[in-house]
Amino acid sequence: QIFKEEDLLDKVEIWALKYRCAHPLWLGSFSAVLVVTDPDYAKTLLARGDPKDNISYNHLVPWIGNGLLILHGPKWHQHRKLLTPGFHYDVLKPYVALMAESANVMLDKWEQLITDGKPVELFEHVSLMTLDSIMKCAFSCHSNCQNNRKNTYIEAVYNLCRMVH
């Protein structure tokens, strides 16, 4: 029922109104995702301990390895427990100013982009803001990647994302 990518959100909104809790969204004739629109329904589904879907993640293993995103079950739990202390409030607090700085650069870009009244695709902007924050917080590197996209690392990541997609 969706012939153009632009129609996707309109169709999903119509189906969400028609099917109050959830509905499948078929990707071709062989794969489907479940779109959940009811918070109580989502809570019930997310409380389950089902393993992750290997079809969605296995092709990423050569690129990102068998880390937290790919793992499930006891191995996932073990890795998650190792990472949890690194995301404690007291550990992250000194980095808030750096993350806010990156977010402000992104918001300033949006202020300039919305003046012409055209829609703004957020994915790339949020991705670059995230990368900018990681570079500042983890590596003390002020890469200016949000304003200067001509960066070999950024180009390589986008090329890999395109290949995965």
Secondary structure as GFF3:
##gff-version 3
##sequence-region A 1 165
A	DSSP	three_ten_helix	5	7	.	.	.	ID=ss1
A	DSSP	alpha_helix	8	18	.	.	.	ID=ss2
A	DSSP	beta_strand	22	27	.	.	.	ID=ss3
A	DSSP	beta_strand	31	36	.	.	.	ID=ss4
A	DSSP	alpha_helix	39	46	.	.	.	ID=ss5
A	DSSP	alpha_helix	54	57	.	.	.	ID=ss6
A	DSSP	three_ten_helix	58	60	.	.	.	ID=ss7
A	DSSP	alpha_helix	61	64	.	.	.	ID=ss8
A	DSSP	alpha_helix	73	83	.	.	.	ID=ss9
A	DSSP	three_ten_helix	84	87	.	.	.	ID=ss10
A	DSSP	alpha_helix	89	92	.	.	.	ID=ss11
A	DSSP	three_ten_helix	93	95	.	.	.	ID=ss12
A	DSSP	alpha_helix	96	113	.	.	.	ID=ss13
A	DSSP	three_ten_helix	114	116	.	.	.	ID=ss14
A	DSSP	alpha_helix	122	139	.	.	.	ID=ss15
A	DSSP	alpha_helix	152	164	.	.	.	ID=ss16
###
